Amino acid sequence: MKWLDQPAEHYADKLGADAAAGTLPDVVNVSPDLSHPLAAAGMLMNLDKEKAAAAFKDEYTPEAWQGNALPGLAGTYAFPWYLNTGPLFYNKALFRDAGLDPEKPPKTYDELFAAANTMARKSGGRIATLAGTPSVEDFGRYGVRLMNDDATAFTYNEPKGVELLTRYKELYDHGGLDPQALTNTPEKAGQKFLEQKVAMNPGGAHDLETFKKNAPGLYRRLGITDAPNNTGKPNMYVMGLAVNKQSRHKAAAVAFAHYVTNRKNQEAFAHKVAVFPSTRGSLEDPYWTRDDGTDEGRVRVASAKMLKGAVNYTPVVMSDEMKTVLKNEVAKALQGKKSPRQALDDAAAASNRLLKRD
């Protein structure tokens, strides 16, 4: 076996070039959005239809196996490898100051918008609850149908999508959304949370270390929860190992992909880096269920809980360009340059044109 690491930058281009040249490796590390064009071109093995591969299906959690399934292609095209998700941090003191229960952070979008409006009103507009505009994941967690069944058209402009954006517009107008939300990067949003100007923000274990060092007051009043959703299913990010359908060493490739992703090796890998195993029963281990008193352990246990029943909300065919289209149209709606309906209609139409072009 020869293992070759590739930098993340331009990785999609590298895979496309290798596929076109007939030099795609026997086994490739892919996320669903990377595997989709390769599978659509007939380059990847459909594990559900390959008896030697399908035999391993029950070793993985149903969520992880489904996370590597590709809409419109009727099958799963990668062995589930590692999973990830992220907790939502919140400032208990700011919640308490606004008369909100700091031990009961919002779990649904109704609760989120209610808390954000209360926070803005009680603080005289000084404290926003959120620092970023809604992404496609927010639409998914809200319960919006993002695409049609065969993933040939975006549908997030349905009435429920318009409803969500309308509520964000109201939040923006009333101070529940940070005034710089349209231009905030994740780094800027994190800094606003650090300065206690924003009440909630996503993050990870490394952020806890920053809070402890640079904002001990915030660190002492920090709460950890999962992002609000109306579906009961948190978001997760999935990675997998796909097998080249044209491989001359197909049996060995399947065996190697399974070996890397088996329970023993996944758990060992996840002990070394901040990811989570996708194998059945792994997340029931005390390492992922018992807080060991460390910052890493605190976030690890909170995040592991979120992965049960989680789904990947981002459509696998949604490119970075399509995400930018949505972000820009959302900004126009929040600024009042377009109605929420018009903004989403325009975003979906532009993204559908890009989809057909691809």
PyMOL commands that set and color helices and strands:
alter all, ss='L'
color gray80, all
select helices_A, chain A and resi 11-21+32-40+51-54+57-59+62-67+92-97+109-122+136-142+159-174+186-194+205-214+216-220+250-260+263-272+282-284+286-289+295-306+320-335+340-357
alter helices_A, ss='H'
color red, helices_A
select strands_A, chain A and resi 27-30+79-84+88-91+200-202+222-225+237-243+276-277
alter strands_A, ss='S'
color yellow, strands_A
deselect
rebuild
show_as cartoon
